[in-house]
């Protein structure tokens, strides 16, 4: 199972805890994780990435294995520790604004 | 005994204020959706328990929330707003063309006949409609054909912020966009006519009497007289007696004719309310005195309403969607400030008192009069 950490506002929206577990079939990429997330929690569609273009929203960042992977291509396989559930895929709201 | 429910949208959540017809003691719930910008909360006139809220954030984008129980519980409904076809471009501050990009929903106006039908005014300016309670949204693209390439953003964005439905003609809708102007459809939204004749924007437009491009801040009408419209423009308070065909200025003796909201008394179609703001570069009341101005003659002759409002050192703003009236026999007027106060008057504006004083900056105020 893939472990995904959500920011507080999306936890409340989806009525979940901080971490959710997702079954991802095939390669584990940013895209496949977000596809699975949006199927499981349809209310999150459009909140992490654009409905149509699928681009990450500007103030959202992705972290895994201690690295900011936000700018990595969204279709590239993620590190093995994320794919096997040892490390978490973190969706983070950037620190900005007041 | 009747009740009132005041729906308040703020920079950091929604609040619901309820009282009985005396409007002395208030129950406050919230924040609903804490931390989110709530541009608008509005209720269905035919099913007052049905509420819709526009919830947005710079981080997570736009959400639409729906309640079937008067705001006790909410469910997120469809938040996908896609322009019909290729939306093309609009003007921007430097005169260049920019592509249309959806940013947020400013206004949610439920149908006068069907709680599942709601109109949504969005930024970049367009009008959407749902007929299934928010499960899907479709644009009415004919509006953008009304010289949309000449529209441009005001300081708050290129937003469709006002929607008025004609109670006597379901095919007639008035909308206003900053900075494009006012528009009217007479065929249910298929085609739209700019209704800006008589507006003069001497400081904002190269052609002060241009057909489109005016920074209209808000429109108001009385439901029994939908052909008479009142407008708070960037500068100037205006009136039309022919459904927007022509406008004439009714600013009269106001201390400033700059402002944002405008409202009409529930039972007196010639009684109008505005909140003068010093200028477009100083968004606070003149002289530090928070005054609502009332005209009982449809404009031109205005009186300051001050009892219960701060008359010194007050430098808040009142935004365009932040004033509303109830329909009780003694008409109530409500407005919210960027300082987080929501003031209420239960006597048509003669006296005022704060319902709450310390909310986040208020973006919108609507009122439901409940049986």
Interface residues (C-beta under 8 A of the other chain):
Chain A: X7 X8 X9 X10 X13 X43 X45 X46 X47 X48 X51 X52 X57 X59 X60 X93 X94 X96 X97
Chain B: X35 X36 X57 X58 X59 X60 X61 X62 X63 X76 X79 X80 X82
